Amino acid sequence: LEFAALGKAAIHKHGSELERRASERVRQENIQLQNRVSELEEAVTFYKSIMAPKKNDKGLRIERLEITPTYNSSRYKYKVVMIQVADNRSYISGKVTMNLWGVREGQKLSIPFDAMTNDMDASGAQFKFRYFQDVEGEINVPGDFIPEQIEVIAQSKGRKATRLEKRFDWKVQEVISDVGKG
């Protein structure tokens, strides 16, 4: 009788553990699905902004900037997303330059990206696209420099040449990896 009671207790304990694991797995899958839905909604919003803008906004636009860390603590990946809003019948081309604003030894100053990367020269990085283009690369930030903002300057050429300047706060994005997860 005592053996049967111990067996029932062990089965109950094992069943509870399996139920807890299954619940945790379902919870993790729900989180992943919610994240995926958010990513897809963001993508739809992005494409709508290109094809059907809300305002009378046409032409070149600097849409966003992403900064992500690398394994080297002073090296960062950058990606600037530029779009051509509404009028995408023809290609838009030009150059984009970038400057990193921050503080070194108590002094505010800017460092051009071409001084921190091989992906861009002093005249900038070329772009040519109809809908959107990513301009990306890596920068090596000096160890004594505290980044605050990134200035992006896009200069298109042609009949409707446009110069745009936009500043973004220095925000390093967390790298999310699902490597090693079930």
NORCORJO-V285867 format. One record per backbone hydrogen bond with DSSP energy under -0.5 kcal/mol. NH is the residue of the N-H (numbers start at 1). CO is the residue of the C=O. Records with the same first field share a line. If there is no record, write none. Layout:
NH: CO + CO
//
This chain:
5: 1
6: 2
7: 3
8: 4
9: 5
10: 6
11: 7
12: 8
13: 9
14: 10
15: 11
16: 12
17: 13
18: 14
19: 15
20: 16
21: 17
22: 18
23: 19
24: 20
25: 21
26: 22
27: 23
28: 24
29: 25
30: 26
31: 27
32: 28
33: 29
34: 30
35: 31
36: 32
37: 33
38: 34
39: 35
40: 36
41: 37
42: 38
43: 39
44: 40
45: 41
46: 42
47: 43
48: 44
49: 45
50: 46
51: 47
52: 48
57: 55
58: 56
59: 85
61: 83
63: 61 + 81
64: 81
66: 79
67: 171
68: 77
69: 173
70: 72 + 75
73: 71
75: 72
76: 139
77: 68
78: 137
79: 66
80: 135
81: 64
82: 80 + 133
83: 61
84: 131
85: 59 + 83
86: 50
87: 85
88: 86
92: 129
94: 127
95: 155
96: 125
97: 153
99: 151
100: 111
101: 99 + 149
102: 109
103: 146
104: 107
105: 144
107: 104
109: 102
111: 100
113: 98
115: 112
116: 113
117: 113
121: 124
124: 121
125: 96
127: 94
129: 92
133: 82
135: 80
136: 134
137: 78
139: 76
140: 116
141: 74 + 139
145: 142
146: 103
147: 145
148: 101
149: 101
150: 168
151: 99
152: 150 + 166
153: 97
154: 152 + 164
155: 95
156: 154 + 162
157: 93
161: 158
164: 154
166: 152
168: 150
170: 148
171: 169
173: 67 + 171
176: 174
177: 175
181: 178
//
